[in-house]
Amino acid sequence: MSAEQVTAKRVLVTGGAVRIGQAIVRAFAAAGYRVVIHYRRSEAAALALLAELGGAQAGHCAVQADLLDHDQLAGLLPAVVRSGGPVGVLVNSAAVYSRHPLAETDARRLADAYAINFTAPFLLMRSFAAVSRAGAIINVLDQRVAQADFRAGAYGLAKKSLRDATEAAALEWAPRIRVNGVAPGLVLAPPAVAPEKMAALVPNVPSQTAVAPADVAKACVFLAEMTAVTGQILFLDGGLHLLGPNAAGEK
């Protein structure tokens, strides 16, 4: 058994308590992984999910950290390794969606969007490479990385930067660490958007189907285990990325 296979059965999922992150946690636990559920403010959801999965007796744990705090971010992976052993998979799922055109994107909005959607996952990638002798990193992106979506503003730019870092890291850290990305399309409505509005956009998708959080989760498990794949961006959007920006409509 390779070093990657030995350590791969422990996974850290950022933003793992809610939404897509929660689905990713469930999928890895179902596949036999010991899961570290990271959360920032969603303590109740994290603890409920931990209990659902069998808690510490099943090898799982929850950890709180503010990824916007430099010291907490830098200490997250080393602390997880010290408390429970090596981590073989890192899933960067935590993100904050915002939608402002470039004309409204000032320095503050740019910095805020990059801090959580690029800088935090990038620094966690570096930390993973430092503390893990082998393994896999999966970055949750957005189908917008395939297009110039000016309406997505700083959010879109940050996700594109994370895509580029995914590909660069796949080269720099090969063959020790594999780095891939998943780029979902219409999955869950953002917190400020009514689900009905998202549902109305589905007919504009080539496959005319939305993406279930469980589908994103399955893709993450696939990329964690498929040792022949690195440097890939797997689009989970029913073909939406093949069309122009905002082809499905505003969301």
TAMOHU-V97762 format. One record per backbone hydrogen bond with DSSP energy under -0.5 kcal/mol. NH is the residue of the N-H (numbers start at 1). CO is the residue of the C=O. Records with the same first field share a line. If there is no record, write none. Layout:
BEGIN
NH: CO + CO
END
This chain:
BEGIN
6: 2
7: 3
8: 4
10: 7
11: 34
12: 89
13: 11 + 36
14: 12 + 91
16: 13 + 38
17: 38
18: 15
21: 18
22: 18
23: 19
24: 20
25: 21
26: 22
27: 23
28: 24
29: 25
30: 26
31: 27
32: 29
33: 28
34: 9
35: 33
36: 11
37: 35 + 61
38: 13 + 36
39: 63
43: 41
46: 42
47: 43
48: 44
49: 45
50: 46
51: 47
52: 48
53: 49
54: 51
55: 50
57: 54
58: 54 + 55
59: 56
60: 55
61: 35
63: 37
65: 39
67: 65
69: 66
70: 68
73: 69
74: 70
75: 71
76: 72 + 73
77: 73
79: 75
80: 76
81: 77
82: 78
83: 79
84: 80
85: 81
88: 7 + 10
89: 10
90: 136
91: 12
92: 90 + 138
93: 91
104: 101
105: 102
106: 104
110: 106
111: 107
112: 108
113: 109
114: 110
115: 111
116: 112
117: 113
118: 114
119: 114
120: 115
122: 118
123: 119
124: 120
125: 121
126: 122
127: 123
128: 124
129: 125
130: 126
131: 127
132: 128
133: 131
135: 176
136: 88
137: 178
138: 90
139: 180
140: 92
141: 139 + 182
143: 184
145: 142
146: 143
147: 144
149: 147
150: 148
152: 149
153: 150
155: 152
156: 152
157: 153
158: 154
159: 155
160: 156
161: 157
162: 158
163: 159
164: 160
165: 161
166: 162
167: 163
168: 164
169: 165
170: 166
171: 167
172: 168
173: 169
174: 171
176: 173
177: 173
178: 135
180: 137
181: 232
182: 139
183: 234
184: 182
185: 236
187: 185
193: 190
197: 194
198: 194
199: 195
200: 196
201: 198
202: 198 + 199
204: 201
205: 202
207: 238
208: 205
211: 186
212: 210
215: 212
216: 212
217: 213
218: 214
219: 215
220: 216
221: 217
222: 218
223: 219
224: 220
225: 221
226: 222
227: 225
229: 226
230: 228
231: 179
234: 181 + 232
235: 233
236: 183
240: 237
242: 239
243: 240
247: 244
249: 246
END
